[in-house]
Amino acid sequence: QVQLVESGGGLVQAGSSLRLSCAASGSITSLSTMGWYRQGSGKQRELVAAITAGGRTNYADSVKGRFTISRDNAKNTVYLEMNSLKPEDTDVYYCRLAVVGTTLEYWGQGTQVTVSS
């Protein structure tokens, strides 16, 4: 069983920065893709950024140039550095781990990010 614990959310002003962390525990393989998704009230969950075990990254167009995803495989942790935050970035952010070559996926409990104008 894999558990994902997110941290780092909060309330900030527009233009500020935040760093989200997601620590994975349990029996996991290092060959996993990890990512951040976000979901607002009444909206579908959407991909923000993802990173493979080898370090390849993928970003939503809306965050390119502002957000950076990274991972520390030794710590089983993925990070999301969010800069130049905008009010429209306000959402609950979820961490996801997908085990490559399987249909297994795990989600964190979510962390709220609120950006005031």
DAMODA-V686168 format. One record per residue. N is the residue number from 0. RES is the residue in three letters. PSI is psi in whole degrees, 0 to 359 (* if undefined). D_LAST is the distance of its C-alpha to the last C-alpha in whole Angstrom. Layout:
n = [N/N]
res = [RES/RES]
psi = [PSI/PSI]
d_last = [D_LAST/D_LAST]
//
This chain:
n = [0/1/2/3/4/5/6/7/8/9/10/11/12/13/14/15/16/17/18/19/20/21/22/23/24/25/26/27/28/29/30/31/32/33/34/35/36/37/38/39/40/41/42/43/44/45/46/47/48/49/50/51/52/53/54/55/56/57/58/59/60/61/62/63/64/65/66/67/68/69/70/71/72/73/74/75/76/77/78/79/80/81/82/83/84/85/86/87/88/89/90/91/92/93/94/95/96/97/98/99/100/101/102/103/104/105/106/107/108/109/110/111/112/113/114/115/116]
res = [GLN/VAL/GLN/LEU/VAL/GLU/SER/GLY/GLY/GLY/LEU/VAL/GLN/ALA/GLY/SER/SER/LEU/ARG/LEU/SER/CYS/ALA/ALA/SER/GLY/SER/ILE/THR/SER/LEU/SER/THR/MET/GLY/TRP/TYR/ARG/GLN/GLY/SER/GLY/LYS/GLN/ARG/GLU/LEU/VAL/ALA/ALA/ILE/THR/ALA/GLY/GLY/ARG/THR/ASN/TYR/ALA/ASP/SER/VAL/LYS/GLY/ARG/PHE/THR/ILE/SER/ARG/ASP/ASN/ALA/LYS/ASN/THR/VAL/TYR/LEU/GLU/MET/ASN/SER/LEU/LYS/PRO/GLU/ASP/THR/ASP/VAL/TYR/TYR/CYS/ARG/LEU/ALA/VAL/VAL/GLY/THR/THR/LEU/GLU/TYR/TRP/GLY/GLN/GLY/THR/GLN/VAL/THR/VAL/SER/SER]
psi = [135/137/137/128/117/153/165/354/173/190/123/167/157/139/349/180/153/153/122/145/148/113/129/137/159/189/99/160/146/345/66/151/133/149/170/135/162/154/128/170/125/6/160/151/135/151/135/307/151/157/133/172/330/356/4/138/158/135/149/146/326/345/356/135/347/324/148/126/142/167/151/99/330/331/1/44/140/145/154/108/120/117/163/49/145/157/327/354/354/122/173/128/132/140/141/140/128/125/119/137/3/176/8/133/150/148/147/180/348/147/135/132/123/126/118/150/*]
d_last = [40/37/34/31/28/25/23/20/17/14/11/9/6/5/9/11/14/15/19/20/24/27/30/33/36/39/42/40/41/39/40/36/33/30/27/23/22/19/19/17/19/21/21/23/23/22/23/21/24/27/30/34/36/37/34/33/29/27/24/22/21/18/17/20/20/17/19/22/24/27/30/33/36/38/35/34/31/28/25/21/20/16/15/12/10/8/6/10/11/11/14/17/19/23/25/29/32/35/38/40/43/42/40/39/35/33/30/28/26/23/20/16/13/10/7/4/0]
//
